[in-house]
Amino acid sequence: RTVIIAAALLLLPATTWAQIPSIPPTIVPRETPVGTSPFTVGFLDFGLRNTTSTGDATRYERYRDLRDGAFLESAVIGVSQDDWNFGFAGSHMGMNDQRMIVNGNRQGKIKAWFMWDQIPMRLSSTTQTFFEGDVLNSNGVLHIADPIQQAGQTNANNIPLLFVPPNTQVFELGTERHIAESGVRYFMTNDLELRGLFRNTAKTGGIPYGGSFGHSQTVETIAPVDYNIKDAEASAEYTHGRYLFRAGYVGSFFTNNNTTLTFDNPFRLQDTSSASSRGRESLPPSSTFFTVNGLASMRLAGHARLTGYVSTGLLEDAGDPIMPQTVNTVAPGINALPRTTVDGKARTFASTVTFTSRPSNKLRFNARFRSRGATSMCRM
């Protein structure tokens, strides 16, 4: 493997950086004197890249995007205006593994940020399969050509002989994760702080999976990945003297666009009472989970503090249908399911009481009581 990299640096006025070890999560520019440029931090790192490799290049990249050509490795910009500070930090911009953060703050009043993050996971660029079409966007259904299934049904030894182009296709297996996050901290008064956070995570692609046809042959398949997770958090914190109070909400909403995986059997074309021409597997169903919580803390004499925390939550499925007991169209003795959806629901409860003290420099005392519980509300 040979890698050739040519890089160049561009420094904006006012600040000279000898070395940038990493992209900071937040940029807090210095105060700018009146009449000067508002730009207090500036840095660009760019260049050209050419890479040659033998074998499967995904083993070299995995969670990175190292394509050939021009690239922007990192960029940092800071702006200060009056009592406001704004910053931008980015790395690998324009690539599949890019990350960008924009933040702003007014000292002692408000802080806000937005982040965009992409994380690829390249598993293989030489994956070979009998399954037809776009296997990474198959809506959970994978097909094999009927002549191949017929040949496997006639003699299972035919399948290894047929596993060559044009009966197979080669594709790139992997996933891509996109994360968008925004948050704010607002200091309403010296004693009261409000916080909010929202994060959206979307993941698409495919991963290696396995399945069987009853208790017979086991095959390797591709499980489609196409889901979204929305997380929301909000809290308020009040501090006065030796007392601290906090109340919060946490919600998570999971949506899976593929809750089952159906795949053809390379060894059988027609269903029989003892063998199926297809297999089916269950994938994670969509669901929601949210909690409300509260905390109270009091500072005591002797460098001691007493803290109590309580939370309660609700976990509930989104009404996805229950997967049928079999995909075999001629299997005998299959009774109807008592209901068509899971109707899953559960409540959670947790509480903690903590006491800490340090009566002297050589003596510390800690005590904690914790209780957790969950109650299933799912119909049997």
C-alpha angles and dihedrals in degrees: 000000000000124000123189117189129179115187135183132191128214120193120199119215126282102031133057118198117196093193136002108203095183144346108273116229091229133025118212109184121206122252113279120223116236113272097024133103114286090221107100101162128034133161136156127183116187140148149136127286134195122179132182123189142169124223123007107353092196089077087062096046105030100146096013139076108224100165119160123261136044118349139180106220098185144344130192125183127173128188128187123192121173105308094338124097125193130183143180128196125178139170132193090000114191092024130103090252097050124143127190132179128189119186139170136182144178109212112257095356117062142357124188136170144176126204132190116191131176122193119185123195111198110192103170141341093196101056111144126199146167091225115109133225128010099342093185092057100036098124087238097302121109121190133198121198113265095235090058092050090047091051091050091049091052094049126353090210089069093070098072089047092053095048094103135091132312087030090054136044131214118222141164113261121205147088140255124214122199119192125189116183133177129178143170137195115197122188102207092178136348088272103037127066127179123200133189134178134179125183129181119193122186123182127185138170132061142287133201112272138174133220143166139209103238107299096330132086121357119216137185115244139172118255112210116234114206114138141132131210122195117192123188128183132180131172143164124208126194122190125183126161109313095345130090127183128182134179125184150171128212123186131178124187118190120192120184115190092197116048096164136037119211119186135176122250110239089204099055137039101181129047119243131182089260103034135039129216090214140036130214133201132186119240127196112293124227115267146163132222129183136168138190119207142180136197134192125185133180129191113225136192119280095043090292133143132193118203131182126190131183133176138172128191145180126222116194137167120235097238099267113168121259112253111250116254093248141008091209108111095204102038109133129226099027113152124205117262116254090237138006101228133049096236087197119177136159137174124216132200131185135172135177133187117192131184122188129175141168107195091172140005090260100042131064130171127194130177130177137182119192131183128183133176144165130197120201115221095180119128115242 
